[in-house]
């Protein structure tokens, strides 16, 4: 490749020390971030060869117009800095896992009084114990259900233990010790916490043996009630244990990573093996990458294990990264113990990797087939609606209120046929007559599209929930904003059973009759799915607003009454009515109260 004089002169000045380099295109945008033990040697390799056998490098070099370097004290520091810069800039030619969702984990704060389990999606460095991540919300709820049935850990929500006047139903059915209102020995409760943590760590075999030993001791001491409780717990755990799949005989903890590629898409599968048993499978997909399997695995290890609550002693991979020694050191520092990265060629470990590869290939085939079906469906939708462009981005609005009270609207967004929940928006109706659905729709559309597309790009298709009336309002707003023709606009109306209609109707501006959506029906189902999601989202927001209105107390409107004083008043008097009938002396005698505040309370509540 012919290198510009500017790049050539700059390359002569590059240091031979370790560090990070940032490649930029002609627009000055960072398109690739890399690390090197010798910056000069690494950068020279990009421009010294006339032709690159590596496709990714060949494509990248053609785009490079400028580069920057950052010198670090060591290659290890370069590794960390590279990861941080990739997260910050998300360069086009770096491998970035597009599955950005946070998988659920279970959290237990062992420092709190009588700790309980909570489902979380963000892992914090707060001293609590985290278990997971689980492959799905269903998996974490199933695990929590087993724990709640087997162990008498408290079930109430919230980290802090709240004092109750009497035990809840969980105590009555023998599922909780009720530390909220009964005197429960901390040592007894801590034993249960330790059992739960052993179970979540996959140490079910050890736990069963421990419970069996304690059961025998209880029986020998003729504590038959305790022995029976331990027996039931042991049977429940053994039943769960039978459902787990044993994949190795050495009973060690390890993760297994494998990569699959197909038609421009790539996927990495992670198998979680604890105590020799397969506990779960997760898949991470991404596209438009020229990276090798080894590069993908290296990137995944750095992105995934940096914030994970538990790193196993061994990670098996289908392709060994070039920097495996450095990655092992990186993981060992996080874990505090030695971590090994291996690419086995024979034996049980090799069979585990092959299992991961098969899972990756199978899942990628499913994703590819689904993507193809969505692309074909969107192409048919374009033809049905006679649009110029395929509707890759669809926005849909729906209003919600009860007799005009707490009126809101919700906007949902579908990108490439899938909901993009990060782009959803909520609107509180501010100026329109809250009982006028047309006026509310007009206000919301004006607020969404009235900024000239400065904050958000325009959709390819706008869908409004309703018939010709709502459609005409939408068209009127778009025309007033001089946006008519920039994107398609349709209304979706429910079928009228009384008229014998068999399916929902799609209305387009300028047509009297509904649009014929074809015989296959998948395009209509897609639009109905979007409409139903907008309806769910708007109703959910309306319920939140309505709940806040119900929770609002008369005390909130009294000057000088904050959260603390409000809690003191309601804890002591139990109700607003009893506060209203209380004397000044009774109110002012409470902690944090005085005569002036008591007078203000009596005055406001009297009115």
VENJOMO-V924561 format. One record per residue. N is the residue number from 0. RES is the residue in three letters. PHI is phi in degrees with one decimal (NA if undefined). OMEGA is omega in whole degrees, -180 to 180 (999 if undefined). Layout:
{{N;RES;PHI;OMEGA} {N;RES;PHI;OMEGA}}
This chain:
{{0;UNK;NA;175} {1;UNK;-76.9;-177} {2;UNK;-100.8;179} {3;UNK;-64.8;-180} {4;UNK;-60.9;-179} {5;UNK;-62.3;179} {6;UNK;-67.6;-179} {7;UNK;-63.7;-179} {8;UNK;-64.9;-179} {9;UNK;-69.2;-179} {10;UNK;-65.0;179} {11;UNK;-65.4;-177} {12;UNK;-92.2;-176} {13;UNK;-69.8;180} {14;UNK;-74.5;176} {15;UNK;-95.2;-180} {16;UNK;-83.6;177} {17;UNK;-71.3;179} {18;UNK;169.9;-177} {19;UNK;-124.2;177} {20;UNK;-122.7;-179} {21;UNK;-121.1;178} {22;UNK;-90.8;-179} {23;UNK;-125.2;176} {24;UNK;-91.0;-177} {25;UNK;-63.4;179} {26;UNK;-84.9;-180} {27;UNK;84.9;-180} {28;UNK;-84.7;179} {29;UNK;-72.3;-177} {30;UNK;-110.5;178} {31;UNK;-158.4;175} {32;UNK;-124.1;179} {33;UNK;-137.3;179} {34;UNK;-124.0;-180} {35;UNK;-158.1;173} {36;UNK;-77.3;176} {37;UNK;-133.5;-175} {38;UNK;-60.5;-177} {39;UNK;-61.9;-179} {40;UNK;-65.5;-178} {41;UNK;-66.1;-179} {42;UNK;-68.3;178} {43;UNK;-62.5;-179} {44;UNK;-64.6;179} {45;UNK;-70.8;-170} {46;UNK;-107.8;-176} {47;UNK;-80.5;-177} {48;UNK;-94.1;178} {49;UNK;-69.9;180} {50;UNK;-135.3;179} {51;UNK;-103.7;177} {52;UNK;-71.0;178} {53;UNK;-78.6;-176} {54;UNK;-58.8;-177} {55;UNK;-59.9;-179} {56;UNK;-64.7;179} {57;UNK;-60.5;179} {58;UNK;-68.3;-178} {59;UNK;-63.3;-176} {60;UNK;-60.5;179} {61;UNK;-64.8;-177} {62;UNK;-92.1;-173} {63;UNK;-73.5;175} {64;UNK;-115.1;-176} {65;UNK;-159.7;174} {66;UNK;-146.4;176} {67;UNK;-129.9;177} {68;UNK;-128.7;175} {69;UNK;-129.6;-179} {70;UNK;-81.7;177} {71;UNK;-121.3;-177} {72;UNK;-72.4;-178} {73;UNK;-153.6;178} {74;UNK;-67.2;178} {75;UNK;-63.7;176} {76;UNK;-64.7;178} {77;UNK;-63.1;178} {78;UNK;-60.1;-179} {79;UNK;-67.3;-180} {80;UNK;-63.7;179} {81;UNK;-58.7;179} {82;UNK;-60.1;-179} {83;UNK;-65.2;-179} {84;UNK;-70.3;177} {85;UNK;-64.5;177} {86;UNK;-61.8;-176} {87;UNK;-72.7;-172} {88;UNK;-98.6;-178} {89;UNK;47.2;-178} {90;UNK;-62.9;-174} {91;UNK;-60.8;-172} {92;UNK;-97.8;169} {93;UNK;-90.3;177} {94;UNK;-77.8;178} {95;UNK;-128.5;-179} {96;UNK;-65.9;-177} {97;UNK;-81.0;177} {98;UNK;-76.2;-175} {99;UNK;-85.5;-177} {100;UNK;-70.2;179} {101;UNK;-91.0;178} {102;UNK;-75.4;-178} {103;UNK;-72.2;175} {104;UNK;-132.4;175} {105;UNK;-105.7;-177} {106;UNK;-119.2;174} {107;UNK;-137.0;-178} {108;UNK;-91.4;-174} {109;UNK;-70.2;179} {110;UNK;-84.7;-178} {111;UNK;-80.5;176} {112;UNK;-75.0;179} {113;UNK;50.9;-176} {114;UNK;-64.1;177} {115;UNK;-131.6;-179} {116;UNK;-92.2;177} {117;UNK;-138.3;177} {118;UNK;-87.3;-180} {119;UNK;-132.6;177} {120;UNK;-116.8;178} {121;UNK;-125.4;-178} {122;UNK;-97.3;-179} {123;UNK;-110.3;177} {124;UNK;-90.1;-173} {125;UNK;-120.3;179} {126;UNK;86.6;178} {127;UNK;-79.4;177} {128;UNK;-95.6;179} {129;UNK;-117.9;-180} {130;UNK;-129.9;-176} {131;UNK;133.0;-1} {132;UNK;-73.4;178} {133;UNK;-90.2;-174} {134;UNK;-69.0;-179} {135;UNK;-161.1;176} {136;UNK;-63.6;179} {137;UNK;-62.0;-179} {138;UNK;-63.4;-179} {139;UNK;-70.0;178} {140;UNK;-69.5;177} {141;UNK;-63.9;178} {142;UNK;-63.0;-180} {143;UNK;-64.3;179} {144;UNK;-65.1;178} {145;UNK;-63.3;-180} {146;UNK;-64.1;-179} {147;UNK;-63.9;179} {148;UNK;-79.6;-171} {149;UNK;-98.1;-175} {150;UNK;-116.8;-177} {151;UNK;-88.4;174} {152;UNK;-76.4;-178} {153;UNK;-64.3;-173} {154;UNK;-103.0;-175} {155;UNK;-64.3;-177} {156;UNK;-79.9;-180} {157;UNK;95.7;-179} {158;UNK;-70.8;-177} {159;UNK;-80.5;178} {160;UNK;-80.2;-179} {161;UNK;-96.7;178} {162;UNK;-74.8;179} {163;UNK;-118.5;180} {164;UNK;-78.4;179} {165;UNK;-151.6;-178} {166;UNK;-65.0;177} {167;UNK;-85.8;-176} {168;UNK;-63.3;-180} {169;UNK;-59.4;177} {170;UNK;-69.3;-178} {171;UNK;-62.7;-179} {172;UNK;-94.0;176} {173;UNK;78.4;-179} {174;UNK;-102.9;-178} {175;UNK;-152.4;179} {176;UNK;-86.0;179} {177;UNK;58.5;176} {178;UNK;-67.9;-180} {179;UNK;-68.8;-179} {180;UNK;-142.6;178} {181;UNK;-115.6;-180} {182;UNK;-84.2;-179} {183;UNK;-107.1;180} {184;UNK;-62.7;-178} {185;UNK;-62.0;180} {186;UNK;-63.2;178} {187;UNK;-64.6;-179} {188;UNK;-69.8;179} {189;UNK;-63.2;176} {190;UNK;-61.0;179} {191;UNK;-65.9;179} {192;UNK;-59.3;180} {193;UNK;-64.3;177} {194;UNK;-63.2;180} {195;UNK;-62.0;-179} {196;UNK;-67.1;176} {197;UNK;-62.3;180} {198;UNK;-62.5;-178} {199;UNK;-70.9;177} {200;UNK;-82.9;-180} {201;UNK;84.4;-179} {202;UNK;-91.2;-176} {203;UNK;-63.9;-180} {204;UNK;-60.8;179} {205;UNK;-61.5;-178} {206;UNK;-64.5;179} {207;UNK;-62.3;179} {208;UNK;-63.7;179} {209;UNK;-64.1;-180} {210;UNK;-65.6;179} {211;UNK;-63.0;178} {212;UNK;-64.5;180} {213;UNK;-66.7;178} {214;UNK;-65.5;179} {215;UNK;-64.1;179} {216;UNK;-61.7;180} {217;UNK;-62.5;-180} {218;UNK;-68.5;179} {219;UNK;-64.5;178} {220;UNK;-88.6;178} {221;UNK;59.5;173} {222;UNK;-93.3;-171} {223;UNK;-70.2;178} {224;UNK;-65.4;178} {225;UNK;-64.8;180} {226;UNK;-62.1;179} {227;UNK;-65.9;178} {228;UNK;-62.9;179} {229;UNK;-66.1;178} {230;UNK;-62.1;-180} {231;UNK;-62.5;179} {232;UNK;-65.6;-180} {233;UNK;-63.9;179} {234;UNK;-62.3;-180} {235;UNK;-63.5;180} {236;UNK;-69.3;179} {237;UNK;-63.9;178} {238;UNK;-64.8;177} {239;UNK;-67.6;-178} {240;UNK;-60.3;-178} {241;UNK;-64.7;-178} {242;UNK;-80.5;-179} {243;UNK;-79.5;-177} {244;UNK;-100.8;177} {245;UNK;-80.0;-177} {246;UNK;-120.2;175} {247;UNK;-139.7;-179} {248;UNK;-95.6;-176} {249;UNK;-84.9;175} {250;UNK;59.6;-180} {251;UNK;-93.2;175} {252;UNK;-89.9;175} {253;UNK;-162.4;169} {254;UNK;-109.2;-179} {255;UNK;-124.2;-176} {256;UNK;-118.2;178} {257;UNK;-143.3;-177} {258;UNK;-114.7;172} {259;UNK;-133.4;180} {260;UNK;-131.2;-180} {261;UNK;-166.3;174} {262;UNK;42.8;176} {263;UNK;83.9;178} {264;UNK;-104.9;177} {265;UNK;-140.8;-177} {266;UNK;-148.4;174} {267;UNK;-118.7;-179} {268;UNK;-109.0;179} {269;UNK;-120.1;175} {270;UNK;-97.0;179} {271;UNK;-101.7;-180} {272;UNK;-115.5;179} {273;UNK;-127.9;-179} {274;UNK;61.4;-180} {275;UNK;84.5;-178} {276;UNK;-111.4;178} {277;UNK;-78.3;-176} {278;UNK;-100.2;-178} {279;UNK;-176.6;179} {280;UNK;-133.7;176} {281;UNK;-127.9;-179} {282;UNK;-124.9;178} {283;UNK;-127.1;-176} {284;UNK;-111.7;176} {285;UNK;-158.3;-177} {286;UNK;-140.1;177} {287;UNK;52.4;178} {288;UNK;-124.0;175} {289;UNK;-104.9;-175} {290;UNK;-68.7;176} {291;UNK;-76.7;179} {292;UNK;-60.1;-179} {293;UNK;-63.8;179} {294;UNK;-66.0;180} {295;UNK;-63.2;-180} {296;UNK;-65.3;178} {297;UNK;-60.6;180} {298;UNK;-63.3;-180} {299;UNK;-62.7;-179} {300;UNK;-59.1;-178} {301;UNK;-70.8;-179} {302;UNK;-78.7;-172} {303;UNK;-84.4;-170} {304;UNK;-87.3;-179} {305;UNK;-65.3;-176} {306;UNK;-117.9;-178} {307;UNK;-76.2;-178} {308;UNK;-71.7;-176} {309;UNK;-146.6;176} {310;UNK;-114.5;180} {311;UNK;-71.5;-179} {312;UNK;-71.6;-174} {313;UNK;-138.9;175} {314;UNK;-123.7;178} {315;UNK;-95.7;-176} {316;UNK;-130.3;178} {317;UNK;-79.0;176} {318;UNK;-139.8;-176} {319;UNK;-79.5;178} {320;UNK;-64.4;179} {321;UNK;-63.2;-177} {322;UNK;-99.6;-174} {323;UNK;-61.8;179} {324;UNK;-62.7;180} {325;UNK;-67.9;178} {326;UNK;-64.4;177} {327;UNK;-60.9;178} {328;UNK;-65.9;179} {329;UNK;-59.1;-179} {330;UNK;-72.1;-179} {331;UNK;-63.5;178} {332;UNK;-65.5;-180} {333;UNK;-65.9;-176} {334;UNK;-76.4;-175} {335;UNK;86.6;178} {336;UNK;-142.6;-179} {337;UNK;-64.9;176} {338;UNK;-120.7;-180} {339;UNK;-115.2;175} {340;UNK;-115.6;-173} {341;UNK;-127.5;172} {342;UNK;-121.7;-173} {343;UNK;-68.8;-178} {344;UNK;-112.2;-179} {345;UNK;-154.4;176} {346;UNK;84.1;-177} {347;UNK;-58.5;-178} {348;UNK;-64.7;177} {349;UNK;-64.4;177} {350;UNK;-64.0;177} {351;UNK;-62.6;179} {352;UNK;-62.8;178} {353;UNK;-61.4;177} {354;UNK;-61.7;179} {355;UNK;-64.8;179} {356;UNK;-61.7;179} {357;UNK;-61.7;178} {358;UNK;-63.4;-180} {359;UNK;-65.1;-180} {360;UNK;-62.7;-179} {361;UNK;-63.2;-180} {362;UNK;-66.9;180} {363;UNK;-66.8;176} {364;UNK;-62.3;179} {365;UNK;-62.5;-179} {366;UNK;-64.6;-180} {367;UNK;-62.4;178} {368;UNK;-63.5;179} {369;UNK;-65.8;179} {370;UNK;-61.3;179} {371;UNK;-64.5;180} {372;UNK;-63.4;180} {373;UNK;-65.6;179} {374;UNK;-60.7;179} {375;UNK;-65.0;180} {376;UNK;-65.3;179} {377;UNK;-64.9;177} {378;UNK;-65.3;177} {379;UNK;-67.7;178} {380;UNK;-62.9;176} {381;UNK;-59.1;-180} {382;UNK;-68.8;-179} {383;UNK;-61.3;-178} {384;UNK;-91.1;-179} {385;UNK;53.7;178} {386;UNK;-92.9;178} {387;UNK;-77.6;-177} {388;UNK;-124.4;175} {389;UNK;-67.4;-178} {390;UNK;-75.2;-179} {391;UNK;-72.2;178} {392;UNK;-116.6;-180} {393;UNK;-120.7;177} {394;UNK;-117.9;-178} {395;UNK;-135.3;-178} {396;UNK;-118.7;174} {397;UNK;-149.5;179} {398;UNK;-100.5;177} {399;UNK;-150.0;175} {400;UNK;-165.9;173} {401;UNK;-122.9;-178} {402;UNK;53.4;178} {403;UNK;83.0;-178} {404;UNK;-84.7;180} {405;UNK;52.0;-178} {406;UNK;-68.2;-179} {407;UNK;-141.2;173} {408;UNK;-141.2;179} {409;UNK;-124.7;176} {410;UNK;-119.3;175} {411;UNK;-110.9;-177} {412;UNK;-128.6;174} {413;UNK;-116.3;177} {414;UNK;-111.2;-180} {415;UNK;52.9;175} {416;UNK;83.5;-177} {417;UNK;-122.2;179} {418;UNK;-64.3;176} {419;UNK;-109.5;-171} {420;UNK;-66.7;177} {421;UNK;-68.3;-179} {422;UNK;-99.4;178} {423;UNK;-60.8;178} {424;UNK;-135.9;177} {425;UNK;-112.9;179} {426;UNK;-127.5;169} {427;UNK;-92.8;180} {428;UNK;-68.0;-173} {429;UNK;-106.8;-170} {430;UNK;-110.3;-174} {431;UNK;-72.8;172} {432;UNK;-63.4;-170} {433;UNK;-69.4;176} {434;UNK;-97.4;-180} {435;UNK;-100.2;-176} {436;UNK;-62.7;179} {437;UNK;-64.3;-179} {438;UNK;-65.5;178} {439;UNK;-63.2;179} {440;UNK;-63.1;179} {441;UNK;-62.8;180} {442;UNK;-61.9;-176} {443;UNK;-67.0;180} {444;UNK;-64.5;177} {445;UNK;-64.4;179} {446;UNK;-67.2;-179} {447;UNK;-72.8;-171} {448;UNK;-105.1;-175} {449;UNK;-81.7;-179} {450;UNK;-97.7;176} {451;UNK;70.6;178} {452;UNK;72.6;-178} {453;UNK;-73.7;-177} {454;UNK;-97.4;-179} {455;UNK;-137.2;178} {456;UNK;-71.5;179} {457;UNK;-74.2;177} {458;UNK;-78.4;170} {459;UNK;-83.1;-178} {460;UNK;-144.5;175} {461;UNK;-105.8;179} {462;UNK;-116.7;175} {463;UNK;-114.6;-179} {464;UNK;-79.9;-179} {465;UNK;146.1;-177} {466;UNK;-91.7;-174} {467;UNK;-65.5;-179} {468;UNK;-61.9;178} {469;UNK;-63.4;179} {470;UNK;-62.4;180} {471;UNK;-63.4;177} {472;UNK;-61.2;-179} {473;UNK;-61.3;180} {474;UNK;-63.9;-180} {475;UNK;-60.5;180} {476;UNK;-62.8;-178} {477;UNK;-63.2;177} {478;UNK;-66.1;179} {479;UNK;-61.0;180} {480;UNK;-90.3;180} {481;UNK;58.0;180} {482;UNK;-113.2;-176} {483;UNK;-62.6;-178} {484;UNK;99.6;179} {485;UNK;-76.4;177} {486;UNK;-153.9;180} {487;UNK;-74.8;179} {488;UNK;-134.5;176} {489;UNK;-137.6;172} {490;UNK;-117.9;179} {491;UNK;-119.8;-176} {492;UNK;-115.9;180} {493;UNK;-70.2;179} {494;UNK;-67.7;178} {495;UNK;-103.5;-177} {496;UNK;-62.6;-179} {497;UNK;-64.5;179} {498;UNK;-90.9;179} {499;UNK;80.0;180} {500;UNK;-73.4;-174} {501;UNK;-106.6;-180} {502;UNK;-151.3;178} {503;UNK;-62.6;-175} {504;UNK;-111.8;177} {505;UNK;-110.1;-179} {506;UNK;-106.7;176} {507;UNK;-123.7;-177} {508;UNK;-59.6;179} {509;UNK;93.6;178} {510;UNK;-111.0;178} {511;UNK;-79.8;-177} {512;UNK;-91.8;177} {513;UNK;-61.5;179} {514;UNK;-73.6;175} {515;UNK;-79.6;-175} {516;UNK;-91.8;175} {517;UNK;86.8;-175} {518;UNK;-79.9;-174} {519;UNK;-67.3;175} {520;UNK;82.8;-176} {521;UNK;-71.3;179} {522;UNK;-68.6;177} {523;UNK;-67.2;178} {524;UNK;-61.0;178} {525;UNK;-63.4;179} {526;UNK;-66.3;177} {527;UNK;-64.6;178} {528;UNK;-61.4;179} {529;UNK;-65.8;179} {530;UNK;-60.2;-179} {531;UNK;-65.0;178} {532;UNK;-66.9;177} {533;UNK;-63.7;179} {534;UNK;-64.3;179} {535;UNK;-61.3;-177} {536;UNK;-65.1;-180} {537;UNK;-66.0;179} {538;UNK;-64.9;179} {539;UNK;-61.3;178} {540;UNK;-66.1;179} {541;UNK;-63.0;179} {542;UNK;-65.0;176} {543;UNK;-60.7;-180} {544;UNK;-64.0;-178} {545;UNK;-68.3;179} {546;UNK;-62.5;178} {547;UNK;-62.8;178} {548;UNK;-65.7;-180} {549;UNK;-67.8;-177} {550;UNK;-70.7;-177} {551;UNK;-57.3;-178} {552;UNK;-108.6;175} {553;UNK;-61.2;180} {554;UNK;-66.4;-179} {555;UNK;-65.3;-177} {556;UNK;-93.9;-177} {557;UNK;-96.6;180} {558;UNK;-61.8;179} {559;UNK;94.3;179} {560;UNK;-106.0;176} {561;UNK;-104.6;-177} {562;UNK;-63.5;-177} {563;UNK;-66.2;-179} {564;UNK;-66.6;178} {565;UNK;-62.6;179} {566;UNK;-64.0;180} {567;UNK;-61.6;-178} {568;UNK;-64.2;-176} {569;UNK;-71.6;177} {570;UNK;-66.4;-177} {571;UNK;-79.4;-173} {572;UNK;-92.9;176} {573;UNK;76.4;-178} {574;UNK;-153.8;177} {575;UNK;-63.6;-177} {576;UNK;-63.3;179} {577;UNK;-71.5;175} {578;UNK;-66.9;-179} {579;UNK;-62.2;-177} {580;UNK;-91.8;-180} {581;UNK;-71.8;179} {582;UNK;-85.9;178} {583;UNK;-59.7;-179} {584;UNK;-64.0;-180} {585;UNK;-64.6;-179} {586;UNK;-73.3;-176} {587;UNK;-68.5;-180} {588;UNK;-77.0;-179} {589;UNK;-72.5;179} {590;UNK;-59.3;178} {591;UNK;83.0;-180} {592;UNK;-100.3;173} {593;UNK;-146.2;-174} {594;UNK;-64.8;-179} {595;UNK;-65.4;178} {596;UNK;-64.5;179} {597;UNK;-61.1;178} {598;UNK;-62.7;-180} {599;UNK;-64.6;178} {600;UNK;-64.4;-179} {601;UNK;-61.5;-178} {602;UNK;-64.3;-177} {603;UNK;-67.6;-178} {604;UNK;-69.8;177} {605;UNK;-66.1;178} {606;UNK;-66.4;999}}
